[in-house]
Amino acid sequence: MGPILRILKSLSLSQKVLILVALPLIFELGLVAGLAFLINQAERARASEMHAMAVTAELDSLLRLLLERSSSNVLRHMTGSREYEKAFHDTSGNMKKHFEELERLCLQDAKEMNALRDLEQLAVAADLQLREARDSFDSGDKVSSIKAWLRMRSALKKVYSLVDEELARETTIRHTRAEEQARTRAGIEALLICGAAGNVVLAIVLSLLFNRNTTERLNLLMQNTLRYASDQPLHPPLRGGDEMAKLDSFFRNMARSLSESRRKERAVLDNALDIICSLDSSGRFSAINPACHAIWGYSPDELIGKRLITIVPQEETDRVSRIIAGIIESQRDGTFDCRVRKADRSVAEMQWLVHWSSDEKSLFCVAHDISERKKLERMKRDFIAMVSHDLKTPLTSIQMVHSLLAENFYGKLNEEGQQSIEIADANVSRLIALVNDLLDIERIESGELNLNLEPMCIFDLVEVSVESIKLVAEKAGVKVVIECEDEDLELKLDKDRIAQVLINLLSNAIKFSAEGTTIRIVISGLDNHVEIRVIDQGRGIPEDAQAAIFERFKQVDSVSDRKKGGAGLGLAISKAIVERHGGKIGVESKPGEGSCFYFLLPKGGPNELTAKLLPESSC
């Protein structure tokens, strides 16, 4: 058994399958061949028996005709009936037919054919003597007739003797063939029983051999997977060159690669600056990296099994629980901020990135400490508040004084003084606009940009916006025209904010348009949105700068743009306002050919899905 198993181990699965199929097939073919031989032998014996029976039947018929021919001749002489005369003549033709049939049956057997020739000669001789006796009797020569009858009788005895011998021979052949058929049937039965038993034994032996070899090796592979999953050493490698051995080799290579990957992953987790952890469906820590000790002051063992909300301040527990439950229910990634009470009772501001795994029923989280960022944001808000209160108010007062001076409230100024007041007022206005832009940016970033939505005729809103910059356009020598197919078109929007967008776009267009050119405002109403385009004939914008101009403090040419005024906040604020309305904004331009700034607004008001459905501009 040992050498056989070693041979099996060296075979591939395809070779083993071939053996499993080929051996039973060869055995079955041998069984079929044996059955075919025995059945053929039985068929030959049966054919020989049938031949002997046919020959016997023909000989019996021939003897019957000879007797009938003799008796019909005697009865004719005794009765004088023509019926016996007819029977005498008919038997001659019938005997001829039987001799022809016997000749056909005996063609394949020389011994039978020789006996048939002898029988036929004796029968012909007896028939001649019978005819001679008949003729002599009819002519009145009774002595010759008696002699012919005696000779005929002697010939008939020889015929009967020869027929008896042939009949005995054919009877012997029939008995012999019957015994052969019985033996053949017994052999077929024995072969079928032995074949079935052999087939069962062969199947059992092959199954035991191959199952033992294959099952043991498969079990070893399964045990190795379980051992690897539980971090236990693997069994020794499988020997042989079959697929099992190759699969074992591949598994070991994969296990080594995974172990190395896990080691590197563990090293990354252990040395990560952010907290990386997993929470079960009830919000309990199931795993956490060592960064929790450096950031929160808790060791991993202290947190595992504890719920997240136990280290969250009381006033935030309900909110955090709702957020986590919502992420699990929606089975989507989520982000939220919350405070965590550290081991030293201080509080850390944390930003959580959360992914829910349905397969593992766990939340995988990355918690980033944003305490410094929150501190900076508070400082920024305080600064903005200071700017709003301590800078904007004095600037407004200065602007008011400038207005009084310009109106000669404190006495008439000379021409030079009047110019100085205008310059100072323009600078103060620019500072106030800058402060307002900074306040808008702060509101946008803090999510406090609220909209006062109401139905509004878009044509009227554009007209009011154009009127507010009319003096600036006239001063620059630029003409502004409005093109609108439907002047009654209404939208649901915040009119002040959309007017702010229009004024920003028109101010930029005027700023960079040459004297004597025209700025067109085109209003188009489509299926579910309205498109507003501001088209100028200015210097144009390079393609690589078109996306950046909507970012904060970004300008196409910082030096020349600052000479013309502006801090690069107008387009960023316009973009935020348009997107807050559920629309989108963009620009199409080529250097030297002017620019087309456009924005699209949904007719029904803000909708978070609307922006994804809006088409591109028709500029």
Solvent accessible surface area in square Angstrom, and as a share of the most:
residue,aa,sasa,rsa
1,M,129,0.58
2,G,33,0.32
3,P,77,0.48
4,I,79,0.40
5,L,26,0.13
6,R,157,0.57
7,I,104,0.53
8,L,9,0.05
9,K,74,0.31
10,S,70,0.45
11,L,32,0.16
12,S,26,0.17
13,L,63,0.31
14,S,78,0.51
15,Q,86,0.38
16,K,5,0.02
17,V,86,0.49
18,L,118,0.59
19,I,54,0.28
20,L,64,0.32
21,V,89,0.51
22,A,31,0.24
23,L,73,0.36
24,P,36,0.23
25,L,97,0.48
26,I,112,0.57
27,F,70,0.29
28,E,53,0.24
29,L,107,0.53
30,G,44,0.43
31,L,28,0.14
32,V,89,0.51
33,A,61,0.48
34,G,23,0.22
35,L,32,0.16
36,A,55,0.43
37,F,120,0.50
38,L,33,0.16
39,I,86,0.44
40,N,76,0.39
41,Q,67,0.30
42,A,19,0.15
43,E,81,0.36
44,R,126,0.46
45,A,3,0.03
46,R,115,0.42
47,A,58,0.45
48,S,26,0.17
49,E,38,0.17
50,M,101,0.45
51,H,52,0.23
52,A,0,0.00
53,M,87,0.39
54,A,36,0.28
55,V,2,0.01
56,T,18,0.10
57,A,55,0.43
58,E,31,0.14
59,L,3,0.02
60,D,70,0.36
61,S,26,0.17
62,L,0,0.00
63,L,29,0.15
64,R,131,0.48
65,L,4,0.02
66,L,7,0.03
67,L,102,0.51
68,E,68,0.30
69,R,3,0.01
70,S,21,0.13
71,S,53,0.34
72,S,4,0.02
73,N,0,0.00
74,V,60,0.34
75,L,65,0.32
76,R,40,0.14
77,H,52,0.23
78,M,143,0.64
79,T,85,0.50
80,G,56,0.54
81,S,39,0.25
82,R,200,0.73
83,E,127,0.57
84,Y,72,0.27
85,E,34,0.15
86,K,131,0.55
87,A,28,0.22
88,F,0,0.00
89,H,94,0.42
90,D,66,0.34
91,T,3,0.02
92,S,42,0.27
93,G,38,0.36
94,N,59,0.30
95,M,14,0.06
96,K,133,0.56
97,K,138,0.58
98,H,40,0.18
99,F,20,0.08
100,E,96,0.43
101,E,55,0.25
102,L,1,0.01
103,E,60,0.27
104,R,142,0.52
105,L,26,0.13
106,C,4,0.02
107,L,113,0.56
108,Q,175,0.78
109,D,45,0.23
110,A,76,0.59
111,K,134,0.57
112,E,3,0.01
113,M,26,0.12
114,N,94,0.48
115,A,21,0.16
116,L,7,0.04
117,R,99,0.36
118,D,70,0.36
119,L,5,0.03
120,E,59,0.26
121,Q,126,0.56
122,L,41,0.21
123,A,2,0.02
124,V,81,0.47
125,A,41,0.32
126,A,2,0.02
127,D,27,0.14
128,L,106,0.53
129,Q,38,0.17
130,L,4,0.02
131,R,90,0.33
132,E,77,0.34
133,A,0,0.00
134,R,31,0.11
135,D,90,0.47
136,S,16,0.10
137,F,86,0.36
138,D,84,0.43
139,S,88,0.57
140,G,53,0.51
141,D,65,0.34
142,K,130,0.55
143,V,97,0.56
144,S,41,0.26
145,S,2,0.01
146,I,102,0.52
147,K,111,0.47
148,A,0,0.00
149,W,64,0.22
150,L,106,0.53
151,R,104,0.38
152,M,10,0.04
153,R,145,0.53
154,S,56,0.36
155,A,12,0.09
156,L,20,0.10
157,K,119,0.50
158,K,115,0.49
159,V,0,0.00
160,Y,62,0.24
161,S,57,0.37
162,L,34,0.17
163,V,0,0.00
164,D,83,0.43
165,E,109,0.49
166,E,17,0.08
167,L,32,0.16
168,A,61,0.47
169,R,56,0.21
170,E,0,0.00
171,T,45,0.26
172,T,84,0.49
173,I,34,0.17
174,R,70,0.25
175,H,112,0.50
176,T,50,0.29
177,R,66,0.24
178,A,42,0.33
179,E,102,0.46
180,E,47,0.21
181,Q,20,0.09
182,A,48,0.37
183,R,145,0.53
184,T,6,0.04
185,R,134,0.49
186,A,59,0.45
187,G,25,0.24
188,I,31,0.16
189,E,106,0.48
190,A,52,0.40
191,L,48,0.24
192,L,87,0.43
193,I,122,0.62
194,C,86,0.51
195,G,3,0.03
196,A,58,0.45
197,A,54,0.42
198,G,21,0.20
199,N,51,0.26
200,V,87,0.50
201,V,88,0.51
202,L,40,0.20
203,A,49,0.38
204,I,93,0.47
205,V,68,0.39
206,L,10,0.05
207,S,48,0.31
208,L,115,0.57
209,L,20,0.10
210,F,10,0.04
211,N,87,0.45
212,R,118,0.43
213,N,3,0.02
214,T,30,0.17
215,T,65,0.38
216,E,99,0.44
217,R,11,0.04
218,L,75,0.37
219,N,65,0.33
220,L,42,0.21
221,L,14,0.07
222,M,120,0.54
223,Q,82,0.36
224,N,0,0.00
225,T,61,0.35
226,L,123,0.61
227,R,71,0.26
228,Y,37,0.14
229,A,80,0.62
230,S,63,0.41
231,D,108,0.56
232,Q,92,0.41
233,P,109,0.69
234,L,50,0.25
235,H,40,0.18
236,P,100,0.63
237,P,90,0.56
238,L,26,0.13
239,R,202,0.74
240,G,43,0.42
241,G,46,0.44
242,D,0,0.00
243,E,67,0.30
244,M,13,0.06
245,A,11,0.08
246,K,113,0.48
247,L,92,0.46
248,D,2,0.01
249,S,53,0.34
250,F,136,0.57
251,F,25,0.10
252,R,32,0.12
253,N,68,0.35
254,M,92,0.41
255,A,5,0.04
256,R,151,0.55
257,S,72,0.46
258,L,77,0.38
259,S,52,0.34
260,E,69,0.31
261,S,57,0.37
262,R,112,0.41
263,R,141,0.52
264,K,111,0.47
265,E,98,0.44
266,R,133,0.49
267,A,43,0.34
268,V,100,0.57
269,L,36,0.18
270,D,56,0.29
271,N,115,0.59
272,A,25,0.19
273,L,161,0.80
274,D,41,0.21
275,I,0,0.00
276,I,51,0.26
277,C,6,0.04
278,S,11,0.07
279,L,2,0.01
280,D,46,0.24
281,S,70,0.45
282,S,53,0.34
283,G,7,0.07
284,R,101,0.37
285,F,3,0.01
286,S,59,0.38
287,A,49,0.38
288,I,18,0.09
289,N,2,0.01
290,P,58,0.37
291,A,10,0.08
292,C,0,0.00
293,H,112,0.50
294,A,92,0.71
295,I,28,0.14
296,W,2,0.01
297,G,33,0.32
298,Y,26,0.10
299,S,34,0.22
300,P,38,0.24
301,D,126,0.65
302,E,95,0.43
303,L,0,0.00
304,I,84,0.43
305,G,42,0.41
306,K,71,0.30
307,R,92,0.33
308,L,2,0.01
309,I,41,0.21
310,T,67,0.39
311,I,5,0.03
312,V,3,0.02
313,P,11,0.07
314,Q,147,0.66
315,E,123,0.55
316,E,22,0.10
317,T,18,0.10
318,D,99,0.51
319,R,86,0.31
320,V,0,0.00
321,S,44,0.28
322,R,161,0.59
323,I,47,0.24
324,I,16,0.08
325,A,58,0.45
326,G,36,0.34
327,I,15,0.08
328,I,36,0.18
329,E,148,0.66
330,S,59,0.38
331,Q,112,0.50
332,R,179,0.65
333,D,101,0.52
334,G,17,0.16
335,T,83,0.48
336,F,13,0.06
337,D,44,0.23
338,C,3,0.02
339,R,69,0.25
340,V,0,0.00
341,R,59,0.22
342,K,51,0.22
343,A,47,0.36
344,D,102,0.53
345,R,165,0.60
346,S,48,0.31
347,V,68,0.39
348,A,3,0.02
349,E,31,0.14
350,M,0,0.00
351,Q,43,0.19
352,W,1,0.00
353,L,93,0.46
354,V,6,0.03
355,H,92,0.41
356,W,18,0.06
357,S,17,0.11
358,S,45,0.29
359,D,140,0.72
360,E,114,0.51
361,K,123,0.52
362,S,17,0.11
363,L,0,0.00
364,F,80,0.33
365,C,2,0.01
366,V,52,0.30
367,A,0,0.00
368,H,86,0.39
369,D,54,0.28
370,I,3,0.01
371,S,33,0.21
372,E,123,0.55
373,R,103,0.37
374,K,47,0.20
375,K,105,0.44
376,L,111,0.55
377,E,53,0.24
378,R,107,0.39
379,M,109,0.49
380,K,82,0.35
381,R,104,0.38
382,D,96,0.50
383,F,107,0.45
384,I,17,0.09
385,A,59,0.46
386,M,85,0.38
387,V,6,0.03
388,S,39,0.25
389,H,133,0.59
390,D,77,0.40
391,L,76,0.38
392,K,62,0.26
393,T,81,0.47
394,P,60,0.38
395,L,11,0.05
396,T,63,0.37
397,S,58,0.37
398,I,74,0.38
399,Q,51,0.23
400,M,123,0.55
401,V,68,0.39
402,H,21,0.10
403,S,56,0.36
404,L,57,0.28
405,L,40,0.20
406,A,37,0.29
407,E,135,0.61
408,N,65,0.33
409,F,138,0.57
410,Y,137,0.52
411,G,37,0.36
412,K,176,0.75
413,L,58,0.29
414,N,107,0.55
415,E,133,0.59
416,E,130,0.58
417,G,21,0.20
418,Q,51,0.23
419,Q,96,0.43
420,S,62,0.40
421,I,21,0.11
422,E,103,0.46
423,I,111,0.56
424,A,33,0.26
425,D,44,0.23
426,A,51,0.39
427,N,60,0.31
428,V,12,0.07
429,S,43,0.28
430,R,120,0.44
431,L,81,0.40
432,I,23,0.12
433,A,50,0.39
434,L,59,0.29
435,V,3,0.02
436,N,51,0.26
437,D,33,0.17
438,L,46,0.23
439,L,19,0.09
440,D,9,0.05
441,I,17,0.08
442,E,22,0.10
443,R,91,0.33
444,I,46,0.24
445,E,77,0.34
446,S,47,0.30
447,G,65,0.62
448,E,102,0.46
449,L,9,0.05
450,N,116,0.60
451,L,34,0.17
452,N,108,0.55
453,L,63,0.31
454,E,62,0.28
455,P,94,0.59
456,M,43,0.19
457,C,22,0.13
458,I,0,0.00
459,F,30,0.12
460,D,65,0.34
461,L,6,0.03
462,V,0,0.00
463,E,81,0.37
464,V,94,0.54
465,S,1,0.01
466,V,22,0.13
467,E,111,0.50
468,S,70,0.45
469,I,10,0.05
470,K,93,0.39
471,L,141,0.70
472,V,83,0.48
473,A,4,0.03
474,E,103,0.46
475,K,188,0.80
476,A,37,0.28
477,G,29,0.28
478,V,9,0.05
479,K,128,0.54
480,V,28,0.16
481,V,45,0.26
482,I,48,0.24
483,E,68,0.30
484,C,31,0.18
485,E,171,0.77
486,D,70,0.36
487,E,94,0.42
488,D,119,0.62
489,L,24,0.12
490,E,104,0.47
491,L,5,0.02
492,K,93,0.40
493,L,2,0.01
494,D,10,0.05
495,K,82,0.35
496,D,103,0.53
497,R,43,0.16
498,I,0,0.00
499,A,16,0.13
500,Q,41,0.18
501,V,0,0.00
502,L,0,0.00
503,I,58,0.29
504,N,30,0.16
505,L,2,0.01
506,L,0,0.00
507,S,40,0.26
508,N,35,0.18
509,A,4,0.03
510,I,7,0.03
511,K,61,0.26
512,F,48,0.20
513,S,16,0.10
514,A,62,0.48
515,E,145,0.65
516,G,66,0.64
517,T,27,0.16
518,T,43,0.25
519,I,0,0.00
520,R,92,0.33
521,I,0,0.00
522,V,16,0.09
523,I,3,0.02
524,S,23,0.15
525,G,43,0.41
526,L,83,0.41
527,D,140,0.72
528,N,75,0.39
529,H,6,0.03
530,V,1,0.00
531,E,2,0.01
532,I,0,0.00
533,R,33,0.12
534,V,1,0.01
535,I,36,0.18
536,D,12,0.06
537,Q,108,0.48
538,G,11,0.11
539,R,93,0.34
540,G,7,0.07
541,I,15,0.08
542,P,52,0.33
543,E,147,0.66
544,D,132,0.68
545,A,21,0.16
546,Q,29,0.13
547,A,84,0.65
548,A,34,0.26
549,I,8,0.04
550,F,20,0.08
551,E,88,0.40
552,R,115,0.42
553,F,111,0.46
554,K,97,0.41
555,Q,42,0.19
556,V,53,0.30
557,D,63,0.33
558,S,48,0.31
559,V,104,0.60
560,S,31,0.20
561,D,7,0.04
562,R,143,0.52
563,K,167,0.71
564,K,100,0.42
565,G,12,0.11
566,G,39,0.37
567,A,34,0.26
568,G,14,0.14
569,L,2,0.01
570,G,19,0.18
571,L,21,0.10
572,A,11,0.09
573,I,0,0.00
574,S,0,0.00
575,K,70,0.30
576,A,20,0.15
577,I,0,0.00
578,V,0,0.00
579,E,85,0.38
580,R,116,0.42
581,H,4,0.02
582,G,6,0.06
583,G,1,0.01
584,K,47,0.20
585,I,22,0.11
586,G,9,0.09
587,V,16,0.09
588,E,72,0.32
589,S,18,0.12
590,K,130,0.55
591,P,87,0.54
592,G,66,0.63
593,E,129,0.58
594,G,5,0.05
595,S,8,0.05
596,C,11,0.07
597,F,15,0.06
598,Y,20,0.08
599,F,0,0.00
600,L,1,0.00
601,L,3,0.02
602,P,7,0.05
603,K,67,0.28
604,G,68,0.65
605,G,4,0.04
606,P,49,0.31
607,N,78,0.40
608,E,151,0.68
609,L,103,0.51
610,T,15,0.09
611,A,39,0.30
612,K,162,0.69
613,L,131,0.65
614,L,11,0.05
615,P,60,0.38
616,E,133,0.59
617,S,15,0.10
618,S,72,0.47
619,C,60,0.36
